Amino acid sequence: MVKELTHFEKRVYTVVKKIPFGKVKTYAWVAEKAGRPGAARAVGNALGRNIFPLIVPCHRVVNSTGAIGGYAFGQGLKRKLLEIEDAFRDKGKTKRRRS
């Protein structure tokens, strides 16, 4: 049985879903965008309970210090996902053709 999300969790997930492929944001940034500046730890807790990792890309959220931060599926997988996104981020851009 899936528990119902809190209002705060819904706001956090909405913010995180908007982080573009290949980009990262901090827990503090997410907290501010979710309307709760200073609630970075609460953001981390909400993301730690994320049951929608393919929809809510919580691996794109890192510590303000630049450290990778936690991940429900392990820091190794989080690091790998970020590396993959970085490697493919520019691959989808079309090159300008010369006239």
C-alpha positions in Angstrom: 0.0 0.0 0.0 1.4 3.4 -1.0 1.1 6.2 1.6 -0.5 9.5 0.6 2.1 12.2 0.0 2.1 15.2 2.3 1.6 18.7 0.9 5.3 19.5 1.3 6.3 16.2 -0.4 4.1 17.1 -3.4 5.7 20.5 -3.7 9.2 19.1 -3.4 8.5 16.5 -6.1 6.9 19.1 -8.4 10.1 21.2 -8.1 12.5 18.3 -8.6 10.5 17.1 -11.7 11.5 20.4 -13.3 15.2 20.0 -12.9 16.5 19.5 -16.5 18.4 16.4 -17.7 22.1 16.8 -17.0 21.7 19.5 -14.4 21.8 19.4 -10.6 20.4 21.6 -7.9 20.9 21.7 -4.2 18.6 20.6 -1.4 18.5 24.3 -0.2 17.5 25.4 -3.7 14.6 22.9 -3.8 13.5 23.9 -0.3 13.3 27.6 -1.4 11.4 26.8 -4.6 9.0 24.6 -2.6 8.2 27.6 -0.4 10.2 26.5 2.7 13.6 28.2 2.7 15.8 26.7 5.3 14.2 23.3 5.0 17.0 21.5 3.1 17.0 18.6 5.5 13.3 18.2 5.1 13.8 18.1 1.3 16.4 15.3 1.8 14.0 13.4 3.9 11.1 13.8 1.4 13.4 12.7 -1.4 14.6 9.7 0.6 11.0 8.5 0.6 10.6 9.0 -3.2 8.8 6.1 -4.7 8.8 7.6 -8.2 12.5 7.8 -9.1 11.8 7.6 -12.8 9.3 10.5 -12.6 10.9 12.5 -9.8 14.7 12.5 -10.6 15.9 13.0 -7.0 19.4 11.9 -8.1 19.8 15.5 -9.5 19.7 17.0 -6.0 23.0 17.4 -4.2 24.4 19.1 -1.1 25.3 22.8 -1.1 28.9 21.8 -0.4 29.0 20.0 -3.7 29.0 16.6 -2.0 26.7 14.1 -3.8 24.4 13.6 -0.8 22.2 10.6 -0.1 20.2 8.4 -2.4 17.7 5.7 -1.6 19.4 3.3 -4.0 23.0 4.1 -2.9 25.5 6.9 -3.6 27.3 4.7 -6.2 24.2 4.5 -8.4 23.4 8.3 -7.9 27.0 9.1 -9.0 26.6 6.8 -12.0 23.3 8.4 -13.0 24.8 11.8 -12.8 27.8 10.7 -14.9 25.5 9.2 -17.6 23.4 12.3 -17.8 26.5 14.6 -18.0 27.9 12.3 -20.8 24.7 12.4 -22.9 23.5 16.0 -22.0 24.8 17.6 -25.2 24.3 14.6 -27.5 20.8 15.5 -28.4 21.6 19.0 -29.5 21.4 19.5 -33.2 24.4 21.1 -34.9 23.9 24.1 -37.2 24.3 23.4 -40.8 26.5 25.6 -42.9 24.6 27.3 -45.7 
